Amino acid sequence: MTILVGYTPSPEGMAAVKFGIRQAKAFDDTLLVLNAGIGEAIDELGVASKDDLKEVAGALEAAGVKHELKQFLRGNDAVDEILALAEATPEVWMIVIGSRKRSPVGKLIMGSTAQRIILDAEVPVVSVKAENGTGR
């Protein structure tokens, strides 16, 4: 089976990766880590740099879990990419995402990526917060 992790270069994103690693070890699952964004700008919020991806790859290698790391920058938003990959990969039984606290007004104005994934996913979604900014 496979656990899909939606990764962003942030403490919350690393918390999601670390949680995914723990779950993959516990269930002897494969970890599929996806970073996605529209890809129109080099510094697009949520899009991982090569160094960010190297850091994630290093954590996955060090953990010794079966894994695949993907980055999609093909004009779709991250939510659409995560949901489409989960749907296209029947082995995915869980999605893990990082989330941060937002005010109700912030959610209204900016929308909530986590909320969209939780509401639209066909499989269970685990939302992970970074603890003390450490991604623990």
C-alpha positions in Angstrom: 0.0 0.0 0.0 1.0 3.6 -0.4 0.8 6.8 1.7 0.7 10.0 -0.3 2.3 13.1 1.4 1.6 16.6 0.1 4.9 18.4 0.7 5.6 22.1 0.9 8.9 23.7 1.9 7.8 24.7 5.4 7.9 23.3 9.0 4.4 21.9 8.4 5.6 20.3 5.1 8.5 18.6 6.9 6.1 17.5 9.7 4.0 15.8 7.1 7.0 14.0 5.6 8.2 12.9 9.1 4.7 11.6 10.0 4.5 9.8 6.6 7.9 8.2 7.3 6.7 6.9 10.7 3.5 5.5 9.2 5.3 3.9 6.3 7.7 2.2 8.7 4.8 1.0 10.9 2.8 -0.4 8.1 5.7 -1.4 5.7 4.2 0.9 3.1 5.6 2.9 0.3 5.8 6.7 0.7 4.8 8.8 -2.3 5.8 12.5 -1.6 4.5 15.1 -4.0 5.3 18.8 -4.2 3.2 20.6 -6.7 2.3 24.1 -7.9 1.3 26.0 -10.9 5.0 26.6 -11.7 4.7 30.1 -13.2 7.3 31.7 -10.9 10.6 30.5 -9.5 9.7 31.6 -6.0 6.1 30.5 -6.1 4.7 29.9 -2.6 4.7 26.1 -1.8 7.0 25.1 -4.7 10.1 23.4 -3.4 13.5 24.3 -4.7 16.1 21.8 -5.7 17.7 22.2 -2.3 14.4 21.6 -0.6 13.8 18.4 -2.6 17.4 17.2 -1.8 16.6 17.7 1.9 13.4 15.6 1.6 15.2 13.0 -0.4 17.9 12.8 2.2 15.3 12.3 5.0 13.6 9.6 3.0 16.9 7.8 2.3 18.0 8.1 5.9 14.7 6.6 7.1 15.1 3.6 4.8 11.5 3.5 3.6 10.4 2.6 0.1 9.6 6.0 -1.5 9.1 8.0 -4.5 9.5 11.8 -4.7 7.7 13.8 -7.4 7.3 17.4 -8.3 4.6 18.6 -10.7 4.8 22.1 -12.0 2.4 21.9 -14.9 -0.2 24.6 -14.5 -2.5 22.9 -12.0 -2.9 23.9 -8.3 -1.5 21.6 -5.6 -4.9 20.4 -4.4 -5.8 19.3 -7.9 -2.5 17.5 -8.3 -2.7 15.7 -5.0 -6.3 14.6 -5.5 -5.6 13.4 -9.1 -2.5 11.5 -8.0 -4.4 9.8 -5.2 -7.2 8.9 -7.6 -4.8 7.6 -10.2 -2.8 5.5 -7.7 -5.2 2.8 -6.4 -2.6 1.8 -3.8 -2.9 5.1 -1.9 -4.9 4.5 1.2 -4.0 7.7 3.1 -3.0 11.3 2.4 -0.8 13.3 4.8 -0.7 17.0 4.6 0.8 19.7 6.8 -1.4 22.5 8.0 -1.0 25.7 9.8 -3.3 27.7 11.9 -5.3 30.4 10.1 -7.9 32.9 11.2 -11.4 32.5 9.9 -10.9 35.7 7.8 -7.6 34.2 6.4 -9.5 31.1 5.3 -12.2 33.1 3.7 -9.9 35.3 1.7 -7.2 32.8 0.8 -9.2 29.6 0.8 -7.9 26.5 2.6 -5.8 24.0 0.8 -6.1 21.5 3.6 -9.8 22.0 3.8 -10.2 21.3 0.1 -8.1 18.1 0.3 -10.0 16.9 3.4 -13.4 17.5 1.8 -12.6 16.1 -1.6 -10.3 13.2 -1.0 -11.7 9.6 -1.5 -9.3 8.3 1.2 -8.6 9.3 4.8 -6.6 12.5 5.2 -4.3 13.2 8.2 -3.5 16.9 8.8 -0.2 17.4 10.7 1.0 20.5 12.5 4.6 21.4 13.1 5.4 21.3 16.7 7.4 24.4 17.9 8.4 25.0 14.3 10.5 21.8 14.3 8.5 19.6 12.0 8.5 17.0 14.7 
